[in-house]
Amino acid sequence: MRTWLERMQGWLLLVGLALGALASVFYRGRATGREAERQDRAEQINEQAAQARQEVRNVQDNVARMDDDAVVAELKSDWVRRPGGKGGR
């Protein structure tokens, strides 16, 4: 009985080490995946911000080239409802 218990103790230790190694690899992989996702999201946000800044520069340049009457006409055409609306009248 004692030899059987000693033999089982060695196997249980081996199984415990294997499970510990698997758990370690699993959690390291999760942490790496989370970090990669954060980095991808940060890059996406930075790209969107760069596009927004470019759009702002384009609009500012466009408005700077226009005289005041043209700016007023542009704003009025974009923000005032046209006759007829959605109903087609």
C-alpha positions as CSV (number, residue, x, y, z in Angstrom):
1,M,0.0,0.0,0.0
2,R,2.8,2.4,0.9
3,T,4.7,1.8,-2.5
4,W,1.4,2.4,-4.4
5,L,0.9,5.7,-2.5
6,E,4.5,6.8,-3.3
7,R,4.1,5.9,-6.9
8,M,0.7,7.8,-7.2
9,Q,2.3,10.8,-5.4
10,G,4.9,11.1,-8.3
11,W,2.2,10.9,-10.9
12,L,0.0,13.4,-9.1
13,L,2.9,15.8,-8.9
14,L,3.6,15.4,-12.7
15,V,-0.1,16.0,-13.5
16,G,-0.2,19.0,-11.2
17,L,2.9,20.5,-12.9
18,A,1.4,19.9,-16.4
19,L,-1.9,21.6,-15.4
20,G,0.1,24.5,-13.9
21,A,2.0,24.9,-17.2
22,L,-1.2,24.8,-19.2
23,A,-2.8,27.4,-17.0
24,S,0.2,29.6,-17.3
25,V,0.3,29.4,-21.1
26,F,-3.5,30.1,-21.2
27,Y,-3.4,33.2,-19.1
28,R,-0.2,34.5,-20.8
29,G,-2.0,34.1,-24.1
30,R,-5.0,36.0,-22.9
31,A,-2.9,38.9,-21.6
32,T,-1.0,39.1,-24.9
33,G,-4.3,39.0,-26.9
34,R,-5.7,41.8,-24.8
35,E,-2.6,43.9,-25.2
36,A,-2.7,43.4,-29.0
37,E,-6.4,44.4,-29.1
38,R,-5.7,47.6,-27.1
39,Q,-2.9,48.5,-29.5
40,D,-5.0,47.9,-32.6
41,R,-7.8,50.0,-31.1
42,A,-5.4,52.8,-30.2
43,E,-4.0,52.7,-33.8
44,Q,-7.6,52.9,-35.2
45,I,-8.4,55.9,-32.9
46,N,-5.2,57.7,-34.0
47,E,-6.1,57.1,-37.7
48,Q,-9.6,58.4,-37.2
49,A,-8.2,61.5,-35.4
50,A,-5.7,62.1,-38.2
51,Q,-8.5,61.9,-40.8
52,A,-10.6,64.3,-38.8
53,R,-7.7,66.8,-38.5
54,Q,-7.2,66.5,-42.3
55,E,-10.9,67.2,-42.9
56,V,-10.7,70.2,-40.6
57,R,-7.7,71.6,-42.5
58,N,-9.5,71.0,-45.9
59,V,-12.6,72.9,-44.7
60,Q,-10.5,75.7,-43.3
61,D,-8.5,76.0,-46.5
62,N,-11.7,75.9,-48.6
63,V,-13.3,78.6,-46.5
64,A,-10.2,80.8,-46.5
65,R,-10.2,80.8,-50.3
66,M,-13.9,81.9,-50.4
67,D,-15.1,85.5,-50.0
68,D,-17.6,86.3,-47.3
69,D,-20.6,86.2,-49.6
70,A,-19.7,82.8,-50.9
71,V,-19.3,81.5,-47.4
72,V,-22.8,82.8,-46.4
73,A,-24.3,81.3,-49.6
74,E,-22.6,77.9,-48.9
75,L,-23.9,77.9,-45.3
76,K,-27.4,78.9,-46.4
77,S,-27.6,76.2,-49.0
78,D,-26.4,73.5,-46.6
79,W,-28.6,74.5,-43.6
80,V,-31.8,75.9,-45.0
81,R,-34.6,73.5,-46.2
82,R,-35.3,73.6,-49.8
83,P,-38.9,74.1,-51.0
84,G,-40.8,70.9,-51.5
85,G,-39.1,69.0,-48.7
86,K,-39.5,65.2,-48.4
87,G,-43.2,65.1,-49.4
88,G,-42.4,66.2,-53.0
89,R,-44.7,69.2,-52.9
